[in-house]
């Protein structure tokens, strides 16, 4: 009997040849969680941020699928945004209402990756404690970045 690998309860098959994927073939994606989060406090705000998948060139996640596992009871103070500096927001990549457990589609980088936006993703919080607590309960994975 062969092993069938799943990702968030979805069976993984190679669509090109209709064969079951081996574990090493499972899509890794670009993962944002507490393990690779960074924090920047400025102007009374703490920004939880991650380097973008195409750092340092910027990134446009237009129509990319994201798998979100969110174990937080409260929403952050803003959306997941494209930014060029790990602080201050830019165009919205994912709006707060879509930062719930499930799959969602990313918005386009309205500033364009060439602007430098998309080097980082950022979410604003009122305090560093809030940012760290929230980061501990979230994993955002961009599939096939």
BELGIHU-V922543 format. One line per field, one symbol per residue. burial: b if it has 24 or more other C-alpha atoms within 12 Angstrom, else e. A space follows every 50 residues. Layout:
burial = ???
This chain:
burial = eeeeeeeeeeeeeeeeeeeeeeeeeebeebbbbeeebbbbbeeebbbbbb bbbebeebbbbbebbbbbbbeeeebbbbbbbbbbbbbbbbbbbbbeebbb eebbbbbbbbbbbeebbbbbbbbbbeebebbbebbebbbbbbbee
